[in-house]
Amino acid sequence: MSIWWSLHLRREAASVPLARRLLLGTMETAGVDPDISYDLSVALSEACANAVEHGGDDSGTPSAEYRVTAYLDGEKCRIEVADSGPGFPPSRRGQRAALRPAHASAESGRGLCLIEQLADHVHFRNRPGQGAVVSFDKILKWREGALLKVS
């Protein structure tokens, strides 16, 4: 059995916990190990927060949307967050991009680095004229008697 869902969310801060709760609920119901669920939920929160902050057009239109898609299939979970913003600068495109951590006193700028630490594989890409996509996956561990556990 596999599970997938996709959300189209308004670029508002209130959308971030909504996406996180849906992911956590799905993983709990499926029987994913809580530590894995937590790591993925934090990574998802960071990707959503980036889409909310940076994922719109230059006019800052509050009605702009972003999309979150999650796939739980067998032994892996894959999450994708796509926005309609200007995209990543050239230094952040591609697999395992060389990200520089934020300065210790900075109040932001750690999200993409945190996603790289929490997930097994991360990919940043731009969709020409359509925004940026952050996708990441993690190998799942299961609780005893899990619904989706691979035998």
N, C-alpha and C positions, 0 to 999 in steps of 0.2 A: 504494500500500500504506500502511496505517496500523497503528500498534501502540498498544494500551492495556493497562494492568494495574491491579489494585487489590489492596492489602494491608490486612489487619486485623491491627494490631500491638498488643501489650501496651504499656501506658504505662510502659516501662522504658527507661533510657538506652541499653541495648544495641540497641534497635530502630532508633535513629537511623542508625548506620552501615550497617545492613542495607538500609534504604530507599535511602540514598545510593548504595550499591554497585549495587543493582539498577538504579537510574536511570542511573548511569554506564555500566554494562554494556550496557544497552539502547541508549543513545545511541552508544556506540562501535560496536556491531554494526550499527546503522542507518547510521552514517557521518556523524554530526553533528560539526561543528567542535569541537575540544577546548575552546576558550575558552568557547563557548556552553554546552557540557556542564558545565564547571566552575562557571560562574555559576549555572546551574540547580541543580546539586548542592549548592552552598552555601546557596542560598535554601531548598531542600527541607530541608536539615539544620536550618536556623533554624526553619522551620515545625514540623518534627517535635519539636525541642527544646521549643518552646512548648507543643505538645500534651502532651508528657511532663510538663512542669512544671505547667501550668495546666489541663490538659484533663480532670481528674477531678472527681468530686463532692466536696463539702465534707468527707467522711469520709476522703479520701485513700486510698481503696481501691486497692491495688497491682494488682489484676487488671483494672482498667478498661482499655478499649481505645480506639484511635483508628484512623482509616482514611486511607490515602494512595492516590490514584488519579492516574495519569499517562496522558496522551494525546499521542502523536506522530502528527501527521496533516499531511502535505504540508509546508507551510512554517511550522508553528507547533507548539509544545509547550505543553500546559496541564497544570498540576499543582494538585491539590486535597488539602488536609489538613483532616480533620473530626474534632473531638473531642467528648466528652460532658461538658465542663466547664460553668462558669457563663456562658460567652460573653464577648464584648467589652463594655466599658463604652460608654455612648452616644457618647463622643467618638471612638471608634475604629471605628465602624461605617461601612460604605459604601465607595465607590470613593475611592482616593487620600486616605484619611483623614489629617487633620492630625496627624501623629505628632511628638511631641517627642523629640529625641534624649536619650539618657541623659546624666547628668552625667559629665564626663571621668573621675572617680574611681570611678564605679559599676562593679561587676563583671558586671552584666547589664542588660537593657533596650534592647539595640540590634537585636534580631532582626527586628522588623517593619520598622524603618527600613532595615535591610540588604536585606531582601526587596524593598522598593520600589526600591532603587538597582539591584538586579541583574536585575529582571524588567521587561518592557515595560508590563505592565498588572497591577494587583493589586486584589483585592477582598476585603474583610473583611465577614463577615455572621454573624448569629446565627440558629440554628434554634431557635425557641421551645421551651424545655424539653428541648432535645437537644444543646446545645453550640454551639461556634463553628466556622466554616469560613474558612480562608484559601485563596484560589485565585489563581493567578498564571500568566501565560503570557509566552512570549518567541518572537520570530521566529527561526527556525532558519537557520543557515548550514551548508553541507554540504562534506564532503571530496570530492575527485574520485572518481567511481565509487561514490558512496554508494547504498545500497539503496533509500532512500525519497526521494531527491532529486527535487524537482519540476522537470520539464523546462520 
